[in-house]
Amino acid sequence: MKKIIPKVIFIVVAIVLIYFLKTNFAEYNIEKSISACVLGEKRTTESFDLKKAQKYCEEEIRKQKKGD
């Protein structure tokens, strides 16, 4: 019984850590994707508006994320 307790504690801590990292880095990845999209929009359009491009990219990326 004493051998099982450390294993259970390790598994619980690992699950909590994975959940924490997933939630934190998911938003970080979305922000990086939005930045890359805005940069792409800047390079492909002649009339560039930062706020419009950022709003468009954020909507499209969040829409794609919900579809997955």
C-alpha positions as a LaTeX table, in Angstrom:
\begin{tabular}{lrrr}
\hline
Residue & $x$ (\AA) & $y$ (\AA) & $z$ (\AA) \\
\hline
Met1 & 0.00 & 0.00 & 0.00 \\
Lys2 & 2.85 & 2.40 & 0.78 \\
Lys3 & 4.26 & 1.91 & $-2.72$ \\
Ile4 & 1.00 & 2.95 & $-4.37$ \\
Ile5 & 0.58 & 6.31 & $-2.61$ \\
Pro6 & 3.59 & 8.06 & $-4.23$ \\
Lys7 & 2.52 & 6.79 & $-7.65$ \\
Val8 & $-1.01$ & 8.12 & $-7.20$ \\
Ile9 & 0.28 & 11.47 & $-5.98$ \\
Phe10 & 2.64 & 11.67 & $-8.97$ \\
Ile11 & $-0.18$ & 10.91 & $-11.41$ \\
Val12 & $-2.48$ & 13.51 & $-9.86$ \\
Val13 & 0.24 & 16.17 & $-9.91$ \\
Ala14 & 1.09 & 15.30 & $-13.53$ \\
Ile15 & $-2.56$ & 15.62 & $-14.60$ \\
Val16 & $-2.90$ & 19.00 & $-12.89$ \\
Leu17 & 0.35 & 20.20 & $-14.45$ \\
Ile18 & $-0.69$ & 19.09 & $-17.95$ \\
Tyr19 & $-4.07$ & 20.82 & $-17.58$ \\
Phe20 & $-2.38$ & 24.02 & $-16.39$ \\
Leu21 & 0.12 & 24.03 & $-19.26$ \\
Lys22 & $-2.57$ & 23.29 & $-21.82$ \\
Thr23 & $-4.74$ & 26.20 & $-20.75$ \\
Asn24 & $-1.84$ & 28.66 & $-20.59$ \\
Phe25 & $-0.14$ & 27.75 & $-23.84$ \\
Ala26 & $-3.35$ & 27.39 & $-25.84$ \\
Glu27 & $-3.93$ & 31.15 & $-25.59$ \\
Tyr28 & $-0.27$ & 31.82 & $-26.35$ \\
Asn29 & $-0.53$ & 29.75 & $-29.53$ \\
Ile30 & $-3.67$ & 31.60 & $-30.61$ \\
Glu31 & $-1.93$ & 34.95 & $-30.13$ \\
Lys32 & 1.04 & 33.77 & $-32.21$ \\
Ser33 & $-1.32$ & 32.57 & $-34.95$ \\
Ile34 & $-3.12$ & 35.92 & $-34.98$ \\
Ser35 & 0.20 & 37.76 & $-35.24$ \\
Ala36 & 1.28 & 35.58 & $-38.16$ \\
Cys37 & $-2.06$ & 36.13 & $-39.88$ \\
Val38 & $-1.81$ & 39.90 & $-39.47$ \\
Leu39 & 1.69 & 39.83 & $-40.91$ \\
Gly40 & 0.41 & 37.83 & $-43.87$ \\
Glu41 & $-2.43$ & 40.27 & $-44.39$ \\
Lys42 & 0.04 & 43.15 & $-44.33$ \\
Arg43 & 2.15 & 41.54 & $-47.03$ \\
Thr44 & $-0.75$ & 40.61 & $-49.30$ \\
Thr45 & $-2.96$ & 43.70 & $-49.21$ \\
Glu46 & $-2.19$ & 47.12 & $-50.60$ \\
Ser47 & $-4.41$ & 49.07 & $-48.23$ \\
Phe48 & $-3.58$ & 47.74 & $-44.78$ \\
Asp49 & $-5.51$ & 48.62 & $-41.62$ \\
Leu50 & $-4.06$ & 47.01 & $-38.50$ \\
Lys51 & $-7.28$ & 46.96 & $-36.45$ \\
Lys52 & $-9.36$ & 45.49 & $-39.26$ \\
Ala53 & $-6.74$ & 42.86 & $-40.05$ \\
Gln54 & $-6.39$ & 41.91 & $-36.40$ \\
Lys55 & $-10.14$ & 41.60 & $-35.94$ \\
Tyr56 & $-10.50$ & 39.54 & $-39.13$ \\
Cys57 & $-7.64$ & 37.22 & $-38.20$ \\
Glu58 & $-8.90$ & 36.71 & $-34.66$ \\
Glu59 & $-12.40$ & 35.84 & $-35.87$ \\
Glu60 & $-11.10$ & 33.39 & $-38.47$ \\
Ile61 & $-8.67$ & 31.64 & $-36.14$ \\
Arg62 & $-11.19$ & 31.29 & $-33.33$ \\
Lys63 & $-13.75$ & 30.01 & $-35.83$ \\
Gln64 & $-11.28$ & 27.39 & $-37.07$ \\
Lys65 & $-10.43$ & 26.41 & $-33.51$ \\
Lys66 & $-14.09$ & 25.80 & $-32.68$ \\
Gly67 & $-14.43$ & 23.65 & $-35.80$ \\
Asp68 & $-11.66$ & 21.28 & $-34.68$ \\
\hline
\end{tabular}
